[in-house]
Amino acid sequence: MPAIAMFYGLVIYMYYHDTNKHRLPHIHVEYAECKAVFSLPDGDILEGSLPKAKTKLVLAWIELHQEDLMADWSLAISGQPIFPIEPLR
C-alpha cells in the first residue's frame, strides 16, 4: 500500500488491485487513529471518518489533484507502479 502523499499529519494511500470492496476509484486516508476512504474524483466518504478540519484538507487536495489521482488509479488497478502526488503546502 504505497503512500502517495503526506501533509498536515495526513497520510494518503492508494492500494494496488483495490476494486473488491469499493468498486469506485478511491483513496485511503489515515490521521492519528482515524481512517477514512474517499471516492474519486468527488471526495465522498465511503467508509470511516476524520476530524472535520482534516476532511476539508483532504477534499481540497482531491480537488487540486483530480487528474493525477485518476491517472494513479488507472495504474494501481492494473498493478503498475503509481506516482507520488504533491502535498498541500
C-alpha positions as CSV (number, residue, x, y, z in Angstrom):
1,M,0.0,0.0,0.0
2,P,2.1,2.9,-1.2
3,A,1.7,6.3,0.3
4,I,1.1,8.8,-2.4
5,A,1.1,12.0,-0.2
6,M,1.7,13.1,3.3
7,F,0.7,16.6,4.7
8,Y,-0.5,18.1,8.0
9,G,-0.4,14.7,9.7
10,L,-2.5,13.0,7.0
11,V,-1.2,10.0,5.0
12,I,-2.8,9.2,1.7
13,Y,-2.6,5.7,0.3
14,M,-3.7,4.0,-2.9
15,Y,-3.7,0.3,-2.9
16,Y,-3.0,-2.0,-5.9
17,H,-5.9,-4.0,-7.4
18,D,-8.2,-2.4,-4.8
19,T,-11.6,-2.8,-6.5
20,N,-13.3,-5.6,-4.5
21,K,-14.9,-3.7,-1.6
22,H,-15.2,-0.2,-3.0
23,R,-15.8,-0.5,-6.7
24,L,-15.3,3.2,-7.3
25,P,-11.9,4.9,-7.6
26,H,-10.8,5.9,-4.1
27,I,-8.1,6.7,-1.7
28,H,-7.4,5.6,1.9
29,V,-6.5,8.3,4.4
30,E,-5.1,8.0,7.9
31,Y,-4.7,10.6,10.5
32,A,-3.7,9.6,14.0
33,E,-6.1,6.8,15.0
34,C,-8.7,7.9,12.4
35,K,-9.1,6.3,9.0
36,A,-11.4,7.1,6.1
37,V,-11.9,6.1,2.4
38,F,-12.7,8.9,0.0
39,S,-14.2,8.3,-3.5
40,L,-12.5,9.9,-6.5
41,P,-13.0,12.4,-8.0
42,D,-15.9,13.7,-5.9
43,G,-14.5,13.2,-2.4
44,D,-17.5,11.4,-0.9
45,I,-16.6,9.5,2.3
46,L,-17.2,5.8,1.6
47,E,-16.1,4.5,5.0
48,G,-14.7,5.8,8.3
49,S,-14.3,9.4,9.3
50,L,-11.7,12.1,10.0
51,P,-11.9,15.3,12.1
52,K,-13.8,18.0,10.1
53,A,-10.8,20.2,9.6
54,K,-8.7,17.3,8.2
55,T,-11.6,16.2,5.9
56,K,-11.6,19.7,4.4
57,L,-7.9,19.5,3.7
58,V,-8.3,16.1,2.0
59,L,-11.2,17.4,-0.1
60,A,-9.1,20.5,-1.1
61,W,-6.2,18.2,-2.1
62,I,-8.5,15.9,-4.1
63,E,-9.9,18.9,-6.0
64,L,-6.4,20.2,-6.8
65,H,-5.1,16.8,-8.0
66,Q,-8.1,15.1,-9.7
67,E,-6.2,14.3,-12.9
68,D,-3.2,12.9,-11.1
69,L,-5.3,10.8,-8.8
70,M,-7.3,9.3,-11.6
71,A,-4.1,8.6,-13.5
72,D,-2.6,6.8,-10.4
73,W,-5.9,4.9,-10.0
74,S,-5.6,3.6,-13.6
75,L,-2.1,2.4,-12.9
76,A,-2.9,0.9,-9.4
77,I,-5.9,-1.2,-10.6
78,S,-3.7,-2.7,-13.3
79,G,-0.9,-3.4,-10.8
80,Q,1.5,-0.9,-12.2
81,P,3.7,1.4,-10.1
82,I,2.0,4.7,-9.0
83,F,3.5,8.1,-8.6
84,P,3.6,10.4,-5.5
85,I,1.4,13.5,-5.7
86,E,2.3,16.9,-4.4
87,P,1.0,17.5,-0.8
88,L,-0.8,20.6,0.3
89,R,1.6,23.3,1.5
